[in-house]
Amino acid sequence: MKSFTNLLSSLILATLVIAIAIFSIQNIQDVSVKFLTFESITIPVGVLLAFCSGIGIILGWFIPLLFSRQRTRRS
């Protein structure tokens, strides 16, 4: 059962990467992100999307690890 879960996770991640790649190729306009008083340099939409997706995937993997360690220490 664990191998099926790993396969499903890999397929979902591969689909996401392919979708980002297709979107990046089709949208090469430059954008600048403004947040509060900060403004980023102008970069293509695809590069920004890939960067944000990468950060989201890393945080989605890392944050549950922190919470699981806190639960095991309390038990």
C-alpha positions in Angstrom: 0.0 0.0 0.0 2.9 2.4 0.7 4.3 1.9 -2.7 0.9 2.8 -4.3 0.9 6.0 -2.1 4.4 6.9 -3.3 3.5 6.3 -6.9 0.4 8.5 -6.6 2.4 11.3 -4.9 5.0 11.1 -7.6 2.4 11.2 -10.4 0.7 14.3 -8.8 4.0 16.1 -8.5 5.0 15.2 -12.0 1.7 16.5 -13.3 2.2 19.7 -11.4 5.7 20.2 -12.8 4.5 19.5 -16.4 1.6 22.0 -16.0 4.0 24.7 -14.7 6.4 24.0 -17.6 3.6 24.4 -20.2 2.3 27.5 -18.5 5.8 29.0 -18.3 6.4 28.4 -22.0 3.1 30.0 -23.0 3.4 33.1 -20.7 6.8 34.9 -21.1 5.6 38.3 -20.1 7.6 40.1 -17.4 5.9 40.9 -14.1 6.9 42.7 -11.0 5.5 41.6 -7.6 4.5 44.4 -5.2 4.0 43.6 -1.5 3.3 46.4 1.0 6.2 48.8 0.2 8.5 46.2 -1.4 8.7 45.6 -5.2 10.7 42.8 -6.9 12.6 43.0 -10.1 10.8 42.2 -13.3 11.0 38.5 -14.1 8.9 36.2 -16.4 5.7 34.8 -15.0 6.9 31.2 -15.4 10.0 31.8 -13.4 8.0 33.4 -10.6 5.5 30.6 -10.7 8.2 27.9 -10.6 10.0 29.7 -7.7 6.8 30.0 -5.7 5.8 26.4 -6.4 9.2 25.2 -5.3 9.0 27.1 -2.1 5.5 25.8 -1.5 6.6 22.2 -2.1 9.5 22.5 0.3 7.4 24.1 3.0 4.7 21.5 2.5 7.2 18.8 3.2 9.1 20.6 6.0 6.3 22.0 8.2 4.6 18.7 8.9 7.9 17.3 10.0 8.2 20.0 12.7 4.7 19.3 14.0 5.2 15.6 14.1 8.3 15.9 16.2 6.5 18.1 18.8 3.8 15.5 19.1 6.2 12.7 19.7 8.1 14.6 22.4 4.9 15.3 24.3 3.8 11.6 24.3 
